[in-house]
Amino acid sequence: MSQEIAVIGSPDFTTGFRLAGVRKFENVPDEDKDEALDEAVMRTLEDEDVGIIVMHEDDLDHLSRNPRQSVERSIEPTLVTLGGSGGASGLRDQIKRAIGIDLMDE
């Protein structure tokens, strides 16, 4: 069974992914993130067709504790964050969490 990528975030963030062919997305306008982002994340986590969730790094700050812990601890679907200040070390941690080994270890 193949799984899909889902994108969660502002319409500006999700539009590029939608144009690239991503079919699952949750648009959460910036002004509604404090109220609606938790529900969007939990809906996506419960979707069995989703294998990867893409979010902007800064949006994690808008999540309450339980949804944030759920998405950060989730192995399937795997969370991938873009932007923010995580840089290469953030990507390294995400890869390590997703596959269980550190590919960049010397």
N, C-alpha and C positions, 0 to 999 in steps of 0.2 A: 504494500500500500504506500503510495507516495503522499508526502505531506506538503503542505503549503506554507508560504511565508505570510505572516500577518504584520501589518504596520499600524501602530497606535500613535496618535499625536495630532497636532494642529493640521488643518487643511493644507497649509503651505508645506508642511513636512510630508504628508502622505501623497500629495499630488504627483510628485516625481516617480514614486514607486508605482502608483496606479498607472501612469503613462508607460512604465516599463513592463506592465503586465501583472502586477500583484493584484489579486482579486479580493483578498480579505483585508479589510482595514477598518479602523475605528477613528472617525474624525472627532476630535475633542478641541473646540476652539479655546484659545488661550484664556479667555475670561471665564470659562467653565471648568477648567482643569481641577480646581480644588474640590468641586462637587462631583464631576462626572468621570474623572480619570480612573478612580478605583473600580467603578463598575465596568468600564471598558476593558480594563486589564483582566479582571476576574472572568468576564465573558470569554475573552480570548484564551485564557488559560484552560478553560473548560471545554474549548472546541477541540475535539479529537482529530480534526483534519489539519490542525496547525502544528508545525514542527519547529518553526523559528518565529520569534516575536522581535520586531525591530522597533526601537523607541529612541527618542533623543535623550541623551544623558541627563540634560537639565530637567526633563519631565519626571525623573525618579524623585525629585524633591517635592513634587506635588502629591505623591502617594502617601496614604496613611500606613501605619506600621505593618499590619497584616498583609495587605496586598503587596507591599514592597518586599517583605520577607518571602512571600510565596513566589513572586517573579524572580527574585535573586537566587532562590534555592532550587528553582525548577530546572530539571535536566531535560525533560521533554514536555512542553516545548522549551527551547533554549532561548534566553534573552540575549539579544545583541543590541548594544547601545552605540549611537553615533553622536559625534559632536562633543561639546563639553571639554573638560580639561583632562580626561582620562588618557588620551594619547596612546602611544605604543604599549605602555604597561597595562592600560585598561584592556586593550585588545588581547594581550598575552594572557591576562587573567580569564577573559571570556573563552578563549580557545581551550585553556587548561580545564576550565569548569565543564565545557561542552564534551571534550573527548577523554578527559581524565589524566592526560599527561602533558608535560610542558615541552612543546616542540622546540622551543628556543633555548632550552637548557644546554649548557656547554659541557 
